[in-house]
């Protein structure tokens, strides 16, 4: 994997590069700020050991976001995608999502899946705007303060050249 540039109009100093074990402290710090029930270091490490495509978004030398996917047969699954809360709202998450979808297509996936909390309205709007559709629900999928929260299952079909035709920013 080589570094991927982010649209210079949105973030002239942000770029994507493959995640390394040495990035995990920064990734975990973002994960813990962004989510009430964050992934553990072990989960991230297991993903890296398994060879899942994993990226970090870097701005001015600092990790400000990350994303991981798994690809099997002709399907991809976005496992985690996150931009540091203080950097959200600048289009960085959209670029990170597009990079993950592009990577899935490059790896011959024909469909990309993800789960999202119904309470995460900003993420749901982003996914819909990028062409993802709700295809199901996983009951009690996520831990929550009052027990468990469902997950919306969303998917996008990758048709030839669709990635380049994604809606403009």
C-alpha positions in Angstrom: 0.0 0.0 0.0 1.3 3.4 -0.8 0.3 6.7 0.7 -2.9 8.3 -0.6 -3.4 12.0 -0.7 -6.5 13.7 0.6 -8.3 16.4 -1.5 -6.1 19.5 -1.0 -9.1 21.8 -0.8 -10.3 20.0 2.3 -7.0 19.3 4.1 -3.8 20.2 2.3 -1.7 18.6 5.0 -3.5 15.3 5.5 -2.5 12.0 4.0 -3.2 8.3 4.4 -0.6 5.7 4.9 -0.7 2.0 6.1 -1.2 1.6 9.8 1.8 0.2 11.8 2.1 -1.3 15.2 3.8 1.8 16.3 0.7 3.8 15.5 -1.4 2.0 18.1 -0.9 4.5 21.0 -2.2 7.3 18.8 -5.0 5.2 17.4 -6.1 4.1 20.8 -6.1 7.7 22.1 -8.5 8.7 19.3 -10.6 5.6 19.8 -11.0 6.3 23.5 -12.0 9.9 22.9 -14.4 9.0 20.1 -16.3 6.1 21.5 -17.8 5.2 24.9 -17.0 1.5 24.3 -13.6 1.6 22.4 -11.8 -1.2 20.8 -8.8 -2.6 22.7 -5.1 -2.6 21.7 -5.5 -6.3 21.2 -8.3 -6.0 18.7 -6.2 -3.5 16.6 -3.1 -5.7 17.0 -5.0 -8.8 15.9 -6.3 -6.9 12.8 -2.8 -5.9 11.9 -1.5 -9.5 12.4 -4.2 -10.8 10.2 -3.1 -8.5 7.5 -6.3 -6.5 7.2 -5.9 -3.4 5.2 -5.5 -0.7 7.8 -4.8 3.0 7.3 -4.0 6.0 9.4 -4.7 9.6 8.4 -1.8 11.9 9.3 -1.8 15.7 9.5 1.3 17.6 10.5 2.9 14.4 11.6 0.1 13.4 13.9 -2.4 10.5 13.5 -5.8 12.1 13.3 -7.9 9.2 12.0 -7.8 5.6 10.9 -9.8 2.9 9.1 -9.6 -0.9 8.8 -11.3 -3.3 6.5 -11.4 -7.1 5.9 -11.8 -8.6 2.5 -12.8 -12.1 1.8 -14.0 -13.6 -1.5 -15.7 -10.7 -3.2 -17.0 -8.9 -0.1 -15.4 -6.3 2.2 -16.3 -5.2 5.6 -15.4 -1.8 7.1 -14.4 -2.8 10.6 -13.7 0.6 12.0 -13.4 4.1 10.6 -12.8 7.1 12.8 -11.5 10.7 12.7 -10.4 12.4 16.0 -13.5 14.2 17.4 -11.7 17.6 17.3 -11.0 17.1 13.6 -14.5 16.0 12.5 -16.7 18.2 10.3 -13.9 19.0 7.8 -14.6 16.2 5.2 -11.8 14.0 6.5 -14.1 11.1 7.4 -15.5 11.2 3.9 -12.0 10.9 2.4 -11.1 8.1 4.7 -14.3 6.2 3.9 -13.7 6.7 0.2 -10.2 5.4 0.5 -11.5 2.3 2.3 -14.1 1.7 -0.4 -11.5 2.2 -3.1 -9.1 -0.3 -1.4 -12.0 -2.8 -1.2 -12.6 -2.4 -4.9 -8.9 -2.7 -5.7 -9.0 -6.0 -3.8 -11.8 -7.2 -6.1 -14.7 -6.8 -3.6 -18.0 -6.3 -5.2 -19.8 -5.2 -2.1 -18.8 -3.4 1.1 -20.6 -3.8 4.4 -20.5 -1.9 7.7 -22.4 -1.6 10.9 -23.3 1.6 12.6 -25.2 2.6 15.8 -28.7 4.0 15.0 -27.7 6.8 17.5 -24.8 7.8 15.3 -26.8 10.1 13.0 -23.8 11.9 11.6 -22.2 8.6 10.4 -25.5 7.4 9.0 -25.8 10.6 7.0 -22.3 10.3 5.7 -22.8 6.6 4.7 -26.1 7.4 2.9 -24.5 10.3 1.1 -21.7 8.0 -0.2 -24.2 5.5 -1.6 -24.6 3.0 1.3 -28.1 1.6 2.0 -29.5 0.1 5.1 -30.0 -3.7 4.4 -30.7 -5.0 7.9 -30.3 -4.7 11.6 -28.3 -6.7 14.2 -30.2 -6.7 17.5 -28.2 -5.9 20.6 -24.9 -5.7 18.7 -23.2 -2.9 20.5 -22.6 -2.4 24.2 -24.5 0.6 25.6 -24.8 2.4 28.9 -28.3 0.9 29.4 -27.5 -2.6 28.1 -27.1 -3.1 24.3 -27.8 -1.1 21.2 -28.8 -2.5 17.8 -26.6 -2.1 14.7 -27.8 -0.9 11.4 -26.2 -3.0 8.6 -25.4 -1.0 5.6 -23.9 -1.9 2.2 -22.8 -0.5 -1.1 -22.4 -2.4 -4.4 -19.2 -1.6 -6.2 -20.0 -1.5 -9.9 -17.2 -0.7 -12.4 -16.2 3.0 -12.1 -18.7 3.7 -9.3 -16.0 4.7 -6.9 -14.9 7.5 -9.3 -18.5 8.6 -9.6 -19.2 9.1 -5.9 -20.9 12.3 -5.0 -18.7 15.4 -4.9 -17.8 17.0 -1.6 
